[in-house]
Amino acid sequence: MSAISQTLLDLHRPGAASDALGGMADTPAMAALPAFAKARTAMGLPEVSEVDVVRHFTRLSLESHGVDNGPYPLGSCTMKYNPKRNDVLALLPGFAYAHPLQPSATLGGVWALYERLQTMVCEITGMHSCCLAPAAGAQGELAGLLTIRAHFQHIGQNRPVVLVPDSAHGTNPASAAMAGFVCRIVPSNPQGRVDMAALRAMLTPDVAAFMLTNPSTLGLFEDQIVEIAALVHANGALLYYDGANLNALMGIVRPGDMGFDVVHVNVHKTFATPHGGGGPGAGPVAVKHALAAYLPSPVVVRAADGVCAPDMQRPLSIGQIKSFHGHVAVLLRAYGYLRTMGAAGLREASENAVLNANYLQHQLAPMLPPVYLGHCKHETLLSGERLNTSARQFAKRLIDYGIHPPTLVGAGCVYFPGDLKSAMLIEPTETESKASLDYQIGIFRKVFHEDAHDEALVNNAPTSRKIARIDAKG
């Protein structure tokens, strides 16, 4: 059995595990412990020595690809580098040792930081009130949609429908359905933007909200956003902002100023906390004044004496959506990132994210032409129409050169518009230097040459990794 395929069960050796309390059973210290602390029941766990445990997990970590050890151009997921100073902040003892079951009055430092971070999120998004509790973007979406539902229920309007563009993240229709709405899909026009004629026709009195990502998942800015907001509001509906791509707009334009009423922010992406692998994340939801009363709890407020605490007197709140206070360590990292960057730094990050994406788009266009002409925002959608194999096989070959595959669009991606049979969505983020981008461009050119002259090699990729090739159609 190879080392990479081993589990801790494979490393089990009877007697290998050491007893940290060995030889202490008869000491006064042990005798003073309560009975439940001395109870020992066999749990059937593998017996593995400390050195074998350390080597096992170190070996696994070396086989994992992440932004700390190589390029990660995964489209629409903002896999950018997290400065390690933010990890240090999250490990400060006063925060790291805080327990969620502590009396609220003993968590003053957490509440003060939350209140400041709420204010920052509101300032960046152009909203008026914020809850930091949701665990990730998808849960932030759910919280925002439940907030919208509560609002219309409170004012006595029956609006069971949510509109979602066909370029949206797959979580958008899923969140709408979970919140109890019927989801209707708004098509895109040939330029990849919202089809305005279709939107006008679909804005009926039963529509509660239109969910929109701007820039969209196609890397395009919805340049008719002011007209869209006016149409939605004239219909008595609300405009929801999926903040997954806020990385392209920080410090430049605010969703609230575009006309959005509700927004969630993927803190674990936009504000540089490590992202991927299922968590942990954070998806704060922020709203305009009219919706503030319905936000989930806790929402932290600052009293006249300057003391911060969660406001529990909110009878219209949709309630608690996440255990305790949300993912505190993730929010701490976000707070550290924002305090370090400042307003000018956030704007520069967005500008560099857009610059990097357009640089890649321009350099790769002779091989992988953009699906939509013109400048992109933070990510670019490139066509694989000139490949002899496919975008999927092209991406698999990139793995052999230590580059994480881009997001594949086409077969199986039912929520993307048009006939995108073979395309790649690439987001370099602002943390990649020009030298890094040029390196990646060189690898793309090499694989494109291989695709033209050695299809068998590309079709069988990856060939140099310890993890075997995973078969898939396309």
C-alpha positions in Angstrom: 0.0 0.0 0.0 1.4 3.4 -0.9 1.9 6.0 1.8 -0.6 8.4 0.2 -3.4 5.8 0.4 -2.8 4.9 4.1 -5.2 5.8 6.8 -4.7 5.9 10.5 -6.4 2.6 10.7 -3.7 1.1 8.5 -1.1 2.5 11.0 -2.7 0.8 14.0 -0.2 -1.2 16.1 -1.4 -2.5 19.5 0.4 -0.7 22.3 1.8 2.0 20.0 -0.2 4.8 21.6 1.3 6.3 24.7 -0.9 7.1 27.8 -0.4 10.7 28.6 -1.5 10.0 32.2 0.5 6.8 32.6 2.1 6.5 36.1 -0.2 9.2 37.5 -3.1 7.0 38.5 -2.1 6.9 42.2 -1.0 10.5 42.6 -2.8 13.1 44.7 -3.5 15.1 41.6 -5.4 12.3 40.0 -7.2 11.4 43.2 -8.5 15.0 43.4 -10.2 14.7 40.0 -14.0 14.1 39.9 -15.2 10.6 39.0 -16.3 11.6 35.5 -12.9 12.9 34.6 -11.3 9.6 35.6 -13.7 7.4 33.7 -12.1 5.5 30.8 -14.1 3.7 28.2 -12.6 2.0 25.2 -13.5 3.9 22.0 -12.0 1.5 19.4 -9.7 4.2 18.1 -6.5 3.1 16.3 -3.3 2.9 18.4 -0.7 5.0 16.7 2.5 6.6 18.0 2.8 10.3 18.0 5.6 10.3 15.5 3.6 8.2 13.1 0.6 10.5 13.5 2.7 13.6 12.7 4.3 11.9 9.7 1.0 10.8 8.4 -0.6 14.2 8.4 2.5 16.0 7.2 2.7 13.5 4.3 -1.0 14.2 3.4 -0.4 18.0 3.6 2.4 17.8 1.1 0.2 16.0 -1.3 -2.5 18.7 -1.1 -2.5 21.6 -3.6 -3.3 25.0 -2.2 -2.6 28.7 -2.9 0.3 28.5 -0.5 2.3 26.1 -2.8 1.2 27.0 -6.3 -1.1 28.9 -8.7 -4.8 28.3 -8.1 -6.7 29.9 -11.0 -10.1 28.5 -10.1 -12.7 30.7 -11.7 -15.2 32.5 -9.4 -13.8 31.1 -6.2 -11.2 33.8 -5.4 -8.4 31.4 -4.1 -6.1 34.2 -3.1 -3.3 34.2 -0.6 -4.1 34.9 3.1 -1.4 36.9 4.9 -0.2 34.9 7.8 -0.5 37.9 10.2 -4.3 37.3 10.0 -3.7 33.7 11.3 -1.7 35.1 14.2 -4.6 37.5 15.1 -7.1 34.6 15.1 -4.8 32.7 17.5 -4.6 35.5 20.1 -5.4 33.8 23.4 -8.2 36.1 24.4 -10.1 35.0 21.3 -8.8 31.5 20.8 -9.7 30.4 24.3 -13.1 32.1 24.5 -15.9 29.5 24.8 -19.3 29.9 23.1 -21.0 29.0 26.4 -19.4 31.8 28.3 -21.8 34.4 29.7 -22.3 37.1 27.0 -21.0 39.8 29.4 -17.6 38.1 29.5 -17.2 38.3 25.7 -16.8 42.0 25.4 -13.7 41.9 23.2 -15.5 39.6 20.7 -18.6 41.9 20.6 -16.5 45.0 20.2 -14.7 43.5 17.2 -17.9 42.2 15.7 -19.5 45.7 16.0 -16.5 47.2 14.2 -16.5 44.5 11.5 -20.3 45.0 11.0 -19.6 48.7 10.4 -16.8 47.9 7.9 -19.0 45.4 5.9 -21.8 48.0 5.8 -19.4 50.7 4.6 -17.9 48.5 1.9 -21.3 47.3 0.6 -23.3 50.5 1.0 -25.7 48.8 3.4 -27.1 50.0 6.8 -27.2 46.9 9.1 -25.3 43.6 9.2 -25.3 40.2 10.8 -22.0 38.3 10.8 -23.3 34.9 11.9 -23.9 32.9 8.6 -21.3 30.2 8.1 -20.5 30.8 4.4 -21.8 32.4 1.3 -24.6 29.9 0.6 -25.9 30.3 4.2 -25.6 34.0 3.8 -27.8 33.7 0.7 -30.3 31.7 2.7 -30.3 34.2 5.5 -30.8 37.1 3.0 -33.7 35.3 1.3 -35.4 34.4 4.6 -35.0 38.1 5.6 -36.8 39.1 2.3 -39.5 36.5 3.0 -40.1 37.8 6.5 -40.3 41.3 5.2 -43.1 40.6 2.7 -44.9 38.4 5.3 -44.8 41.2 7.8 -46.3 43.8 5.3 -48.9 41.3 4.2 -47.8 40.7 0.6 -47.8 37.2 -1.0 -44.7 37.1 -3.3 -43.6 33.5 -3.7 -41.2 33.9 -6.7 -37.5 34.7 -6.9 -35.8 35.5 -10.3 -32.3 34.2 -10.9 -30.2 34.8 -14.1 -28.9 31.8 -16.0 -25.3 33.0 -15.3 -25.8 32.7 -11.5 -24.0 30.4 -9.1 -25.8 27.1 -8.6 -26.3 28.0 -5.0 -28.7 30.9 -5.9 -31.7 28.7 -7.1 -30.9 26.2 -4.3 -31.0 28.9 -1.6 -34.2 30.3 -3.1 -35.9 26.9 -3.0 -34.7 26.3 0.6 -36.2 29.6 1.6 -39.6 28.5 0.3 -39.6 30.4 -3.0 -40.3 29.3 -6.5 -37.3 30.0 -8.7 -37.6 31.3 -12.3 -34.5 31.7 -14.6 -33.9 34.9 -16.5 -32.0 34.3 -19.7 -28.8 36.2 -20.9 -28.5 38.2 -24.0 -25.8 37.4 -26.7 -23.4 39.6 -24.8 -23.7 37.6 -21.6 -25.7 40.2 -19.7 -29.2 40.0 -18.4 -31.8 40.0 -21.2 -33.7 43.1 -20.3 -36.8 42.3 -22.4 -37.1 39.0 -20.7 -36.6 40.6 -17.2 -39.4 43.1 -17.9 -41.8 40.3 -18.9 -40.9 38.2 -15.8 -41.3 41.0 -13.3 -44.9 40.2 -12.2 -46.6 41.1 -8.9 -45.7 37.7 -7.4 -41.9 38.3 -7.6 -40.2 39.0 -4.3 -36.6 39.5 -5.5 -34.2 39.3 -8.3 -30.8 37.7 -7.3 -27.8 39.1 -9.2 -24.1 38.6 -9.1 -22.2 41.7 -10.4 -19.8 41.1 -12.0 -21.5 37.9 -13.0 -20.0 34.4 -12.9 -19.0 35.0 -16.5 -16.7 37.8 -15.4 -18.9 40.5 -16.9 -20.2 43.7 -15.3 -23.9 44.1 -15.7 -23.7 47.6 -17.2 -27.5 48.1 -17.1 -27.6 47.7 -13.3 -29.2 51.1 -12.6 -32.1 50.3 -15.0 -32.4 46.8 -13.6 -32.7 48.2 -10.0 -35.3 50.7 -11.2 -37.4 48.0 -12.8 -37.2 45.7 -9.8 -38.2 48.4 -7.4 -41.0 49.7 -9.6 -42.4 46.2 -9.4 -42.3 46.4 -5.6 -39.6 43.7 -5.4 -36.2 43.7 -3.9 -32.7 43.4 -5.5 -30.4 40.8 -3.9 -26.6 41.0 -4.4 -24.6 37.8 -4.4 -21.3 39.0 -3.1 -19.2 36.2 -4.5 -17.5 38.5 -6.9 -17.2 41.6 -4.7 -13.4 41.0 -5.1 -13.7 42.9 -8.4 -15.4 46.0 -6.9 -14.1 46.6 -3.4 -13.4 50.3 -2.8 -14.6 51.2 -6.4 -18.4 50.9 -6.3 -20.8 49.7 -3.6 -23.8 47.3 -4.2 -26.0 49.6 -2.1 -25.2 52.5 -4.5 -26.1 50.4 -7.5 -29.6 49.9 -6.0 -29.3 46.5 -4.1 -31.3 46.0 -1.0 -29.7 42.9 0.4 -26.1 41.5 0.1 -24.1 38.7 1.4 -20.3 38.8 1.5 -18.1 35.8 1.1 -15.7 36.9 3.8 -13.6 33.7 3.3 -12.9 34.8 -0.3 -13.1 38.5 -0.6 -11.3 39.3 2.7 -8.6 36.7 2.3 -9.4 34.0 4.8 -8.3 30.6 3.5 -11.1 29.2 1.3 -12.0 25.8 0.0 -12.3 22.2 1.2 -15.7 22.7 2.7 -14.9 25.4 5.3 -14.8 27.0 7.6 -16.1 30.2 6.0 -18.3 33.2 6.8 -21.1 34.9 4.8 -22.2 38.0 6.6 -25.6 39.4 5.3 -26.2 43.1 5.2 -29.3 45.1 4.4 -30.8 48.5 3.9 -32.8 50.2 6.7 -36.2 48.7 5.8 -35.0 45.1 6.3 -32.8 45.6 9.4 -35.4 44.3 11.8 -35.6 40.9 10.1 -31.9 40.1 10.1 -30.8 36.9 11.9 -29.2 37.0 15.3 -26.8 38.0 16.8 -26.6 41.6 15.6 -24.2 43.5 17.8 -24.9 47.1 18.9 -22.9 49.7 20.8 -24.7 51.3 23.8 -24.4 54.9 24.7 -21.7 54.0 27.2 -19.6 52.4 24.5 -20.2 48.8 25.6 -21.0 46.4 22.8 -23.3 43.4 23.1 -25.7 41.4 21.0 -29.2 42.9 20.7 -31.6 40.2 21.8 -34.7 42.4 21.7 -35.5 41.9 18.0 -39.0 40.4 17.7 -39.1 40.4 13.9 -35.8 38.6 13.5 -35.7 35.4 11.5 -33.8 34.0 14.5 -30.5 32.2 14.8 -29.1 30.7 11.6 -25.8 29.5 13.0 -24.8 27.9 16.3 -23.5 30.5 18.8 -21.8 33.5 17.2 -20.7 32.3 13.8 -17.1 31.3 12.8 -15.2 33.7 15.0 -11.7 32.8 13.8 -12.7 33.5 10.2 -14.2 36.8 11.1 -11.0 37.7 13.0 -8.9 37.1 9.9 -11.3 39.3 7.9 -11.0 42.1 10.4 -7.2 41.9 10.3 -7.3 42.0 6.5 -9.5 45.0 6.4 -7.6 46.9 9.1 -4.3 46.2 7.2 -5.6 47.1 3.8 -7.6 50.2 4.5 -9.8 51.8 1.9 -6.9 52.5 -0.5 -5.6 49.0 -0.2 -9.0 47.4 -1.0 -9.4 49.5 -4.1 -5.9 48.6 -5.2 -6.6 44.9 -4.6 -9.7 45.1 -6.8 -7.9 47.0 -9.6 -5.1 44.5 -9.6 -7.6 41.6 -9.7 -9.2 43.1 -12.8 -5.8 43.9 -14.4 -4.5 40.4 -13.8 -7.6 38.8 -15.4 -7.4 41.0 -18.4 -3.7 40.3 -18.8 -4.3 36.6 -18.8 -7.2 37.0 -21.2 -5.1 39.0 -23.7 -2.1 36.7 -23.5 -4.1 33.4 -23.8 -6.5 34.7 -26.5 -4.5 33.3 -29.5 -5.0 29.8 -28.0 -8.1 30.1 -25.9 -10.2 33.0 -27.2 -12.6 34.7 -24.8 -16.2 33.6 -25.1 -17.4 37.2 -24.7 -15.5 40.0 -26.5 -14.3 43.1 -24.6 -12.7 43.6 -21.2 -13.6 41.2 -18.4 -13.6 42.0 -14.7 -11.8 39.7 -12.1 -12.2 36.5 -14.1 -12.3 35.5 -17.8 -14.2 32.8 -19.6 -12.1 31.3 -22.3 -13.3 29.0 -25.1 -11.7 25.6 -25.8 -13.0 25.5 -29.4 -9.5 25.4 -30.8 -8.4 22.4 -28.8 -8.1 19.0 -30.4 -9.0 17.4 -27.1 -11.3 19.4 -24.7 -11.1 22.0 -22.0 -11.5 19.2 -19.4 -8.4 17.3 -20.8 -6.5 20.5 -21.1 -7.2 21.3 -17.4 -6.2 17.8 -16.3 -2.8 18.2 -18.1 -2.2 21.5 -16.2 -2.2 19.4 -13.0 1.0 17.7 -14.2 2.7 21.1 -14.1 1.6 22.0 -10.6 -1.3 24.4 -11.6 -4.8 23.8 -10.2 -7.3 23.3 -13.0 -9.6 26.3 -13.9 -13.3 25.9 -13.5 -14.7 23.9 -16.4 -17.8 25.1 -18.1 -19.8 23.0 -20.5 -21.0 19.5 -20.3 -22.9 19.1 -17.0 -22.9 22.8 -16.2 -26.6 23.3 -16.8 -26.8 26.7 -15.2 -24.5 28.5 -17.6 -26.0 30.3 -20.6 -25.7 29.4 -24.2 -23.9 26.4 -25.8 -20.6 26.4 -23.9 -19.5 22.9 -24.7 -15.8 23.5 -23.8 -14.7 26.5 -21.8 -12.6 27.4 -18.8 -13.3 30.1 -16.2 -10.0 31.5 -14.9 -9.6 33.9 -11.9 -6.0 34.8 -11.1 -6.8 37.2 -8.2 -4.7 40.2 -7.2 -2.2 38.2 -5.2 -0.5 36.7 -8.3 2.5 38.7 -9.5 3.2 39.4 -13.2 6.1 36.8 -12.9 3.6 34.2 -11.6 1.1 35.1 -14.4 3.8 34.8 -17.0 4.8 31.4 -15.6 1.2 30.2 -15.9 0.9 31.6 -19.4 4.0 29.6 -20.4 2.5 26.4 -19.0 -0.8 27.0 -20.9 1.2 27.5 -24.1 3.1 24.3 -23.5 -0.1 22.3 -22.9 -1.7 23.9 -26.0 1.3 22.7 -28.0 1.0 19.2 -26.6 -2.7 19.3 -27.4 -1.8 20.0 -31.0 0.9 17.4 -31.4 0.3 14.7 -28.8 -3.4 14.2 -28.1 -2.8 10.8 -26.4 -0.6 12.5 -23.8 -3.2 15.2 -23.0 -6.1 12.7 -23.0 -4.3 10.5 -20.4 -3.3 13.4 -18.1 -2.5 13.7 -15.3 0.4 11.2 -15.5 2.8 12.5 -12.9 0.7 12.7 -9.8 0.4 10.2 -7.0 -3.4 10.4 -7.2 -4.6 8.3 -10.1 -6.5 9.9 -13.0 -10.2 10.3 -12.4 -12.3 9.3 -15.4 -15.0 11.8 -16.5 -16.9 12.6 -19.7 -15.8 15.5 -21.8 
